[in-house]
Amino acid sequence: MEFEQNLNDFNLKPEDYFSQSRAEMLKYINKNPKNILDVGCGKGYFGKLIKEKTKATVWGIEMDDTAGKTAKEFLDNVFIGDVFKVIDTLPQKFFDCIIFNDILEHLEDPYSLLIKVKSNLTEKGTLVCSLPNVRYIGNLKRLLIDKQWKYEDAGILDKTHLRFFTKRSIIDTFKELDYEFIKIEGINPARTKLFHVFNLLSLGNLSDTRFLQFACVVRPIDKK
């Protein structure tokens, strides 16, 4: 019943919620990929950019029916439904890259999914993820100065977020699940004097709060 409520919440999202192209994430895609899976593909605009840049075959999984139908216009194969059910129907050792752009935080159990998708990756396949940073300076201001933790329709405190991440917890999560990092870096930095003041006063200990999200590229550790 709780999961169904989350589905209903997605139906109330702002009109442009599923339309973001996420062009800033293109540089993290493998070179010369053949098959890519975009989990939470929205209307397929990011997948469209991937196809234009790499000529790869791009599949998508999308929970929202309306967005998924639009994605079918751009992507090679789109599955509409629960990712945990869909992923079991997809081919093993097939994808050179699986993408989770701001998706894992919406899941009750992202950890099981991250373990499950290992079998869908090729030998040198990678996961590309974008995750919101709960330590973002704007969020810290609302918490520490405004004394407010208010859920919203979108953003870091999106009312459909079930998990929250920091740079350190992202690193810990993937390492605990036996992934190794190829790259992790902040994206969409704050352009405010508040960050520089806070960071200076903390002797640099708040450097991670500058970024709205962290992008990372990881791959499973080969334990053979």
C-alpha positions as MATLAB code, in Angstrom:
seq = 'MEFEQNLNDFNLKPEDYFSQSRAEMLKYINKNPKNILDVGCGKGYFGKLIKEKTKATVWGIEMDDTAGKTAKEFLDNVFIGDVFKVIDTLPQKFFDCIIFNDILEHLEDPYSLLIKVKSNLTEKGTLVCSLPNVRYIGNLKRLLIDKQWKYEDAGILDKTHLRFFTKRSIIDTFKELDYEFIKIEGINPARTKLFHVFNLLSLGNLSDTRFLQFACVVRPIDKK';
ca = [
       0.000    0.000    0.000;
       2.873    2.379    0.824;
       4.458    1.740   -2.570;
       1.169    2.470   -4.309;
       1.032    5.811   -2.507;
       4.481    6.629   -3.870;
       3.221    5.852   -7.369;
       0.371    8.286   -6.841;
       2.827   10.953   -5.669;
       4.712   10.627   -8.965;
       1.506   11.416  -10.836;
       1.465   14.804   -9.078;
       4.980   15.788  -10.173;
       5.605   19.144  -11.924;
       5.045   19.001  -15.677;
       8.764   19.179  -16.523;
       9.825   16.543  -13.953;
      10.215   13.772  -16.546;
      11.556   16.059  -19.285;
      15.070   16.818  -18.060;
      17.730   15.967  -20.626;
      20.615   15.760  -18.080;
      23.197   16.670  -20.719;
      25.809   17.137  -17.977;
      25.814   13.357  -17.449;
      26.819   12.504  -21.033;
      30.537   12.664  -20.311;
      30.286    9.752  -17.867;
      29.026    7.247  -20.458;
      31.487    4.564  -21.597;
      33.356    5.038  -24.836;
      31.938    3.112  -27.778;
      29.036    1.429  -25.922;
      26.782   -0.975  -27.787;
      23.855   -1.382  -25.399;
      22.774    0.994  -22.640;
      19.971    0.810  -20.079;
      18.551    4.048  -18.677;
      16.626    3.274  -15.473;
      14.024    5.948  -14.827;
      14.382    7.224  -18.375;
      11.551    9.745  -18.065;
      10.462   10.921  -21.487;
      13.654    9.572  -23.041;
      15.419   12.859  -23.696;
      18.700   11.800  -22.072;
      18.633    8.509  -23.949;
      18.066   10.469  -27.150;
      21.216   12.497  -26.452;
      23.156    9.278  -25.833;
      22.005    7.800  -29.125;
      22.991   10.952  -30.991;
      26.453   10.982  -29.407;
      27.338    7.283  -29.337;
      25.019    5.516  -31.825;
      24.390    2.945  -29.075;
      21.171    1.006  -28.641;
      19.382    2.519  -25.636;
      16.746    0.737  -23.580;
      14.730    2.413  -20.856;
      12.697    1.563  -17.776;
      10.100    4.072  -16.604;
       7.470    3.835  -13.884;
       5.305    6.709  -15.130;
       3.039    5.531  -17.928;
       2.730    8.870  -19.747;
       6.458    9.591  -19.668;
       7.245    6.022  -20.734;
       5.007    6.276  -23.778;
       6.830    9.413  -24.880;
      10.194    7.689  -24.329;
       9.180    4.999  -26.808;
       9.393    7.642  -29.529;
      13.128    8.087  -28.903;
      14.538    4.893  -27.412;
      14.944    1.425  -28.912;
      13.068   -0.443  -26.194;
      11.095    0.938  -23.240;
       9.567   -1.023  -20.364;
       6.912    0.680  -18.257;
       6.639   -0.624  -14.712;
       8.437   -1.467  -11.488;
      12.192   -1.705  -12.079;
      12.507   -4.646   -9.658;
      10.130   -6.688  -11.794;
      11.378   -5.492  -15.177;
      15.061   -6.063  -14.493;
      14.489   -9.810  -14.055;
      13.189  -10.004  -17.635;
      16.207   -8.297  -19.229;
      19.160  -10.145  -20.800;
      22.193  -11.107  -18.745;
      25.671   -9.716  -19.498;
      24.138   -7.433  -22.128;
      24.534   -3.772  -21.125;
      27.789   -1.857  -21.373;
      26.319    0.830  -19.162;
      23.337    1.061  -16.800;
      22.257    4.561  -15.806;
      20.565    5.710  -12.604;
      20.078    9.468  -12.860;
      18.444   10.568   -9.596;
      16.599    7.285   -9.228;
      18.162    5.330   -6.358;
      16.962    7.796   -3.729;
      13.356    7.057   -4.710;
      13.656    3.342   -3.947;
      12.877    1.629   -0.672;
      15.713   -0.836   -1.263;
      18.207    0.527   -3.811;
      20.871   -1.794   -2.420;
      19.190   -4.974   -3.640;
      18.762   -3.444   -7.071;
      22.436   -2.491   -7.267;
      23.339   -6.096   -6.528;
      20.769   -7.458   -8.958;
      21.883   -5.407  -11.976;
      25.444   -6.722  -11.816;
      24.336   -9.750  -13.799;
      22.961   -7.515  -16.569;
      26.316   -5.825  -17.163;
      28.930   -6.951  -19.653;
      32.375   -7.880  -18.341;
      33.602   -4.283  -18.547;
      30.200   -2.697  -17.976;
      29.711    0.274  -15.663;
      26.994    1.960  -13.650;
      26.559    5.698  -14.109;
      24.677    7.412  -11.295;
      23.580   10.881  -10.288;
      22.568   11.227   -6.642;
      21.313   14.326   -4.785;
      23.539   15.626   -2.010;
      21.613   16.109    1.226;
      24.554   18.235    2.503;
      24.011   20.780   -0.280;
      24.526   24.305    1.062;
      20.974   25.389    0.263;
      19.581   22.453    2.205;
      21.932   23.096    5.143;
      20.779   26.720    5.259;
      17.141   25.667    5.470;
      17.975   23.174    8.208;
      20.477   25.119   10.323;
      19.393   28.714    9.831;
      15.731   28.508    8.852;
      15.208   25.495   11.156;
      13.155   23.869    8.423;
      13.057   20.378    6.873;
      10.150   20.670    4.486;
       9.374   18.138    1.762;
       8.710   19.557   -1.677;
       7.497   18.458   -5.116;
      11.052   18.233   -6.456;
      14.641   18.792   -5.359;
      16.730   17.328   -2.551;
      13.763   17.109   -0.194;
      11.491   15.656   -2.868;
       8.516   14.113   -1.058;
       9.085   10.850   -2.974;
      12.672   10.459   -1.751;
      13.050    7.462    0.546;
      16.854    7.551    0.885;
      19.297   10.415    1.394;
      22.957   10.502    0.426;
      26.157   12.435    1.039;
      29.404   12.028   -0.871;
      30.787    9.840    1.889;
      27.690    7.646    2.115;
      27.685    7.205   -1.677;
      31.257    5.939   -1.525;
      30.488    3.670    1.427;
      27.358    2.257   -0.225;
      29.028    1.186   -3.442;
      32.109   -0.196   -1.698;
      29.954   -2.253    0.667;
      28.155   -3.685   -2.377;
      31.494   -4.647   -3.978;
      31.754   -1.930   -6.581;
      34.916    0.005   -7.333;
      34.967    3.668   -8.279;
      36.138    4.899  -11.629;
      35.047    8.449  -10.839;
      33.012   10.506   -8.399;
      32.641   14.255   -8.625;
      30.228   17.016   -7.711;
      27.933   18.476  -10.359;
      25.621   21.507  -10.537;
      27.565   23.656   -8.030;
      25.955   26.395   -5.976;
      26.686   29.915   -7.127;
      26.322   31.706   -3.823;
      28.620   33.596   -1.453;
      27.108   31.625    1.419;
      29.030   28.519    0.404;
      32.369   30.326    0.313;
      31.769   31.881    3.744;
      30.745   28.569    5.330;
      33.590   26.670    3.688;
      36.168   29.227    4.798;
      34.932   29.162    8.384;
      35.042   25.342    8.382;
      38.614   25.274    7.014;
      37.426   23.486    3.896;
      35.394   20.793    5.646;
      32.239   21.901    3.843;
      33.685   21.696    0.329;
      31.207   18.937   -0.571;
      28.232   21.166    0.299;
      28.787   23.202   -2.863;
      27.255   20.532   -5.088;
      23.586   19.788   -5.642;
      24.422   16.272   -6.805;
      27.277   13.846   -7.154;
      27.925   11.945  -10.356;
      29.733    8.640  -10.117;
      30.906    5.857  -12.357;
      31.421    2.442  -10.778;
      31.906   -1.146  -11.836;
      31.515   -4.467  -10.029;
      34.645   -5.888   -8.477;
      35.635   -9.100  -10.183;
      35.961  -11.689   -7.408;
      36.946  -14.643   -9.600;
];
